[in-house]
Structure formats: structure tokens, C-alpha cells
Amino acid sequence: MLSIIRDIPPHVFGVRATGQVTADDLKSVLLPGLEVLTQKYGEIYYLLVLETPVENFTAGAWFQDMIAGVKHFTKWKKSAVVTDEKAVEKFTDAFSYVAPGEFKGFPLAQLDEAIDWLSIKA
């Protein structure tokens, strides 16, 4: 399930992933949120708090995630993935080398630092 994170800077769209994440979650939460952000600001600052193993994302969810990334490819400015899965954190850090914008992984204990990092516009 994806739920919107409130109480973050207005130019940042944040979601919390818990339990199983499906294509419907991405269609009803992530994609509309990114759409609003790009219409309002013309760029994407994104926070994902991953409190579920990546194995809990269905194939349809990964496909919708790919669509979101491609659709807004040039709009990504900063993305933070907050997780205790070290492999995901390292992958996020490496993604900055192949995609536009900055991508950074943070452990769950550093959620506030991730929000602070996203607060500063690139």
C-alpha cells in the first residue's frame, strides 16, 4: 500500500510504502501525485519511505513505476529513498549516474535528513 506523506515541504511529493504495493497503488497515489507536482512546479522532488521489502511490489507496480519514471524523465530533480534495505539504498545512490537529477538513499533512521536534503532545491 502507498500512502501520501504530509508535513513535508510543498515542492516535495512523498509516499510511504507498507505491505504489498500494487499497480493500483501507483495508479491511484503515485502517478496523480507526480502529475500535480509537475503541473505546479515543473519539476519533481520525491520522497519514498520504503517500510516493506521490495519483494512486496507486484510486477504491475514495477511496470507503473517505470511508466512514471519515463513519463517525467526530464522533470526529476531530487529523489530520496529511505529504507533499511542496504541494496536498495546503494542502487538509489548509483541511479544518479544514469538518470537526470540526484538520487540518494537514506536509512530509515535518517528520514529527517532525507527531508532536509529534499528541502533544498537543486
C-alpha positions as CSV (number, residue, x, y, z in Angstrom):
1,M,0.0,0.0,0.0
2,L,1.1,3.5,-0.7
3,S,0.1,6.4,1.5
4,I,0.9,10.1,1.0
5,I,3.3,11.7,3.5
6,R,2.1,15.0,4.8
7,D,4.0,17.7,6.7
8,I,6.9,17.9,4.2
9,P,7.8,20.9,2.0
10,P,5.1,21.7,-0.6
11,H,7.5,21.2,-3.5
12,V,8.2,17.6,-2.3
13,F,5.8,14.7,-3.0
14,G,6.3,11.8,-0.6
15,V,4.8,8.4,-0.2
16,R,5.2,5.6,2.4
17,A,5.2,2.0,1.1
18,T,3.9,-0.6,3.5
19,G,2.7,-4.2,3.0
20,Q,2.0,-5.2,-0.6
21,V,2.3,-2.5,-3.3
22,T,0.3,-3.0,-6.4
23,A,-0.2,-1.3,-9.8
24,D,-3.4,0.2,-8.5
25,D,-1.5,1.9,-5.6
26,L,0.8,3.5,-8.1
27,K,-2.1,4.5,-10.4
28,S,-4.2,6.0,-7.6
29,V,-1.4,7.6,-5.4
30,L,2.0,7.9,-7.1
31,L,1.1,8.9,-10.7
32,P,-1.5,11.6,-9.7
33,G,0.9,13.0,-7.1
34,L,3.7,13.3,-9.6
35,E,1.3,14.8,-12.1
36,V,0.2,17.5,-9.7
37,L,3.8,18.3,-8.7
38,T,5.0,18.7,-12.3
39,Q,2.0,20.9,-13.2
40,K,2.5,23.1,-10.2
41,Y,6.3,23.3,-10.1
42,G,7.6,21.9,-13.4
43,E,10.0,19.5,-11.6
44,I,10.0,16.6,-9.2
45,Y,11.3,16.3,-5.7
46,Y,10.3,12.9,-4.5
47,L,10.5,11.0,-1.2
48,L,9.8,7.3,-0.9
49,V,9.8,5.8,2.6
50,L,10.1,2.1,2.0
51,E,8.8,0.2,5.0
52,T,8.2,-3.1,3.1
53,P,10.6,-5.4,1.3
54,V,10.9,-4.6,-2.4
55,E,9.7,-8.2,-3.0
56,N,6.3,-6.9,-1.9
57,F,6.0,-4.7,-5.0
58,T,4.0,-6.6,-7.6
59,A,5.1,-6.9,-11.3
60,G,2.4,-4.4,-12.2
61,A,3.7,-2.0,-9.6
62,W,7.2,-2.1,-11.1
63,F,5.7,-1.5,-14.5
64,Q,3.7,1.5,-13.3
65,D,6.9,2.8,-11.6
66,M,8.8,2.5,-14.9
67,I,6.0,4.4,-16.6
68,A,6.2,7.2,-14.0
69,G,9.9,7.5,-14.5
70,V,9.8,7.6,-18.2
71,K,6.8,9.9,-18.5
72,H,8.5,12.6,-16.3
73,F,12.1,11.7,-17.3
74,T,13.4,15.3,-17.6
75,K,11.5,16.6,-14.6
76,W,13.3,14.6,-11.9
77,K,15.4,17.0,-9.7
78,K,15.9,15.1,-6.4
79,S,14.7,11.8,-5.1
80,A,15.3,10.2,-1.8
81,V,14.6,6.6,-1.0
82,V,14.5,5.9,2.8
83,T,14.9,2.2,3.6
84,D,16.8,-0.2,5.8
85,E,17.5,-2.4,2.7
86,K,21.1,-1.6,2.0
87,A,21.0,-2.9,-1.6
88,V,18.1,-0.6,-2.4
89,E,19.9,2.3,-0.8
90,K,23.1,1.6,-2.8
91,F,21.1,1.2,-6.1
92,T,19.4,4.6,-5.4
93,D,22.8,6.2,-5.0
94,A,24.1,4.7,-8.2
95,F,21.0,5.7,-10.2
96,S,22.2,9.3,-10.2
97,Y,24.9,8.3,-12.7
98,V,22.4,7.2,-15.3
99,A,19.3,9.4,-14.8
100,P,18.7,13.1,-14.7
101,G,18.5,14.6,-11.2
102,E,20.0,13.5,-7.9
103,F,19.0,10.2,-6.3
104,K,20.1,9.4,-2.8
105,G,19.4,6.5,-0.4
106,F,19.0,7.0,3.3
107,P,18.4,4.5,6.2
108,L,15.1,4.8,7.9
109,A,16.7,6.3,11.0
110,Q,17.7,9.3,8.8
111,L,14.2,10.2,7.5
112,D,14.6,13.8,8.8
113,E,17.9,14.2,7.0
114,A,16.3,12.9,3.7
115,I,13.5,15.5,4.1
116,D,16.1,18.2,4.8
117,W,18.1,17.2,1.7
118,L,15.0,17.4,-0.4
119,S,14.0,20.8,1.1
120,I,17.0,22.4,-0.7
121,K,16.2,23.0,-4.3
122,A,18.8,21.9,-6.8
